[in-house]
Amino acid sequence: MRVHVVSDVHGRADALAAAGQGADALICLGDLILFIDYDDHAQGIFADLFGREKAAEFIGLRTAKRFDEARAMSAALWATLDGDPREHIERNVRAQYASLFAAMPTPAYLTYGNVDLPRLWSDYLRPGHQVLDGQSVEIGGLRFGFVGGGLKTPYRTPNEISDEEYAAKVEAVGEVDVLCCHIPPALPELLYDVVARRFERGSEATLEAIRRTQPRYALFGHVHNPLHARARVGRTECVNVGHFRGKGVPFILEW
């Protein structure tokens, strides 16, 4: 059995179309949308609406953790557009989702990332796409559990939930052979992004579940340039499957 796993697609419909080649199934761990590109400031919804220079300024404020200034700048820019800012965002998000889900191979098992808009997914899913969140499914004789979304941060990305909500989803998954989450377990070496020079949030509930149930693998994304892409917790191999937008190739799991 061969499964390909991707996370943090962030608009790479071109590479996504080929991500399932040679695999029995594809797993996608979320963050399909590209709102802001920290590597190429000309890319993403924010740059499409306001230009590269404004995107670079906004990224600079967020990187410096000047969140109030970043929010004030963003609000001023949105005020220059006609209509509700949410309508502009949704229109651009929908355009990306249409392209991404059309390129998504089948069969595919998906969960949400922290920048995704779950309420829109049902409009674009095709036969062979199965969304799981706080749920598990059997693939090739192994039990795979899925936990989507992210935890609350000062960045206020669209699909952040409370620690309690997240922990409830982890608990609902129960014992599995492979635990698939968007965000990592709360191990510092897996959370530090060496390019952004900051720690991302990880899940204590996921880490506790790994220690207690010892799945074969815990797979995740979210941290684009991790200090360490792997760590072992007991018998569990914890693996960051990679920043798919940057790498364009899936992580391969075979058994």
C-alpha positions in Angstrom: 0.0 0.0 0.0 1.3 3.4 -0.9 -0.2 6.7 0.3 1.1 10.2 -0.6 0.6 12.9 2.1 0.7 16.7 1.5 0.1 19.8 3.7 0.3 23.5 3.3 -0.6 23.5 -0.4 -1.2 27.2 -0.4 -2.3 27.6 -4.0 -0.1 25.0 -5.7 -2.8 23.5 -8.0 -0.1 22.7 -10.6 1.9 20.4 -8.3 -1.2 19.1 -6.6 -2.5 17.6 -9.8 0.5 15.2 -9.9 0.8 14.6 -6.2 -1.2 11.3 -6.3 0.7 9.7 -9.2 1.8 6.2 -8.2 -0.2 6.2 -5.0 -3.3 4.3 -3.9 -4.6 7.4 -2.2 -3.7 11.0 -1.3 -4.0 12.6 2.1 -4.1 16.4 2.4 -3.6 18.0 5.8 -5.0 21.4 4.9 -4.0 25.0 4.2 -5.1 25.0 0.6 -5.5 28.7 0.4 -2.7 31.3 -0.3 -3.6 34.5 1.4 -0.1 35.9 1.9 3.2 34.5 0.7 6.0 35.2 3.1 8.6 34.1 0.5 7.2 35.9 -2.6 5.3 39.0 -1.6 3.7 39.4 -5.0 1.7 36.2 -4.5 -1.6 35.6 -2.7 -5.0 37.2 -2.2 -3.6 40.2 -0.2 -1.1 41.1 -3.0 -3.7 40.6 -5.7 -5.9 43.1 -4.0 -3.4 45.7 -2.7 -0.1 45.1 -4.5 3.3 43.7 -3.6 4.6 46.7 -1.7 1.6 46.7 0.7 1.9 43.0 1.1 5.5 43.3 2.0 4.7 46.1 4.5 2.0 44.0 6.1 4.2 40.9 6.3 7.0 43.1 7.9 4.6 44.2 10.7 3.4 40.7 11.4 6.9 39.3 11.4 7.9 42.0 13.9 4.9 41.0 16.0 3.4 44.5 15.7 -0.1 43.0 15.4 -2.1 46.0 16.3 -0.3 48.1 13.6 -0.8 45.3 11.1 -4.5 45.1 11.8 -4.9 48.9 11.5 -3.0 48.9 8.2 -5.2 46.0 6.9 -8.4 47.7 8.0 -7.4 50.9 6.2 -6.7 49.0 3.0 -9.9 47.1 3.1 -11.8 50.4 3.6 -10.5 51.5 0.2 -12.5 48.7 -1.6 -16.2 48.9 -2.5 -18.4 46.6 -0.5 -17.9 44.2 2.4 -14.2 43.0 2.7 -15.5 39.5 3.4 -17.1 39.5 0.0 -13.8 40.3 -1.7 -12.0 37.6 0.4 -14.6 35.0 -0.3 -14.6 35.6 -4.0 -10.8 35.2 -4.2 -10.9 32.1 -1.9 -13.6 30.5 -4.0 -11.5 31.0 -7.2 -8.6 29.3 -5.5 -10.7 26.4 -4.2 -12.3 25.9 -7.6 -8.8 25.4 -9.1 -7.4 23.3 -6.2 -10.3 20.9 -5.9 -10.4 20.4 -9.6 -6.7 19.4 -9.4 -7.0 17.3 -6.3 -6.4 13.6 -7.1 -8.8 10.8 -6.1 -9.2 9.0 -3.8 -8.3 11.7 -1.3 -8.7 12.0 2.4 -8.7 15.6 3.6 -8.8 17.7 6.7 -8.7 21.5 7.3 -5.8 23.8 7.9 -5.8 26.9 10.0 -6.2 29.2 7.0 -9.0 27.3 5.3 -12.7 28.2 5.2 -14.4 24.8 6.0 -17.9 26.1 5.2 -16.9 26.5 1.5 -15.4 23.1 0.9 -18.7 21.2 0.2 -19.2 23.4 -2.9 -16.0 22.1 -4.5 -15.5 18.5 -3.3 -15.7 15.9 -6.0 -16.6 12.2 -5.8 -13.7 10.4 -4.2 -12.9 13.3 -1.8 -13.6 12.5 1.8 -13.3 15.2 4.5 -12.5 14.0 8.1 -12.1 16.1 11.2 -12.2 14.4 14.6 -12.9 11.2 12.7 -11.0 8.1 11.6 -11.1 5.8 8.5 -9.5 2.6 7.4 -7.0 2.8 4.6 -5.2 -0.3 3.4 -5.8 -2.1 6.7 -4.6 0.7 8.9 -6.7 3.1 11.0 -6.0 6.8 10.1 -7.3 9.6 12.4 -7.7 13.2 11.3 -7.7 16.4 13.3 -8.0 19.7 11.4 -7.6 23.4 12.1 -5.3 25.3 14.3 -5.1 26.8 17.8 -5.7 30.4 18.6 -2.8 32.8 17.9 -2.3 36.5 17.6 -2.3 36.0 13.8 -6.1 35.3 13.9 -6.2 33.0 10.9 -9.7 32.0 9.9 -9.9 28.4 11.2 -8.4 28.7 14.7 -10.3 27.1 17.6 -9.9 26.8 21.3 -7.6 24.3 23.0 -10.7 22.6 24.5 -12.4 22.2 21.1 -9.2 20.9 19.6 -8.7 18.4 22.5 -12.2 17.1 22.0 -11.5 16.3 18.4 -8.3 14.5 19.4 -10.2 12.5 22.0 -12.9 11.6 19.4 -10.3 10.1 17.1 -9.2 7.6 19.8 -6.6 5.0 19.1 -5.3 4.8 15.5 -2.3 3.5 13.6 -1.6 6.9 11.9 -2.6 10.2 13.4 -3.0 13.0 10.8 -3.2 16.6 12.0 -2.6 20.0 10.4 -0.6 21.3 13.4 2.3 19.4 15.2 2.3 18.0 18.6 3.7 20.4 21.2 7.4 19.5 20.9 9.5 22.7 20.7 11.9 21.3 18.1 9.0 20.6 15.7 7.4 24.0 16.3 10.3 26.4 15.5 10.4 27.9 12.0 14.0 28.7 11.2 13.1 31.1 8.4 10.3 33.0 10.1 12.3 32.8 13.4 9.4 32.0 15.6 7.6 29.2 17.3 4.3 28.1 15.9 1.6 26.7 18.1 1.5 23.0 18.6 -1.1 20.8 20.4 -0.6 19.5 23.9 -3.6 17.3 23.5 -2.1 15.7 20.4 1.2 15.1 22.2 -0.6 13.5 25.2 -2.6 11.3 22.9 0.6 10.2 21.1 2.2 9.3 24.4 -0.8 7.4 25.6 -1.8 5.5 22.4 1.5 5.2 20.5 0.4 5.3 16.9 2.9 4.2 14.3 3.0 7.7 12.8 1.9 11.2 13.7 1.8 13.2 10.4 1.4 17.0 10.2 2.4 20.2 8.5 1.9 23.9 9.4 5.5 24.7 10.2 7.0 25.5 6.8 10.7 25.5 7.7 11.0 23.4 10.9 14.1 23.2 13.0 13.5 19.4 13.0 11.1 17.7 10.6 11.0 14.5 12.7 11.0 13.4 16.3 10.2 10.1 18.1 7.8 9.8 21.0 8.1 6.3 22.3 7.4 4.1 19.2 5.7 6.9 17.3 7.5 8.6 14.5 6.3 12.2 14.3 6.9 13.6 10.8 6.4 17.1 9.3 5.3 16.0 5.8 6.6 19.2 4.3 5.6 22.6 3.0 4.0 21.5 -0.3 3.9 24.9 -1.8 7.7 25.2 -1.5 8.6 21.6 -2.3 5.9 20.5 -4.7 6.3 16.8 -3.8 4.4 14.6 -1.4 5.6 12.6 1.6 5.4 8.9 0.8 4.1 6.4 3.3 4.3 2.7 2.3 3.3 -0.5 4.2 
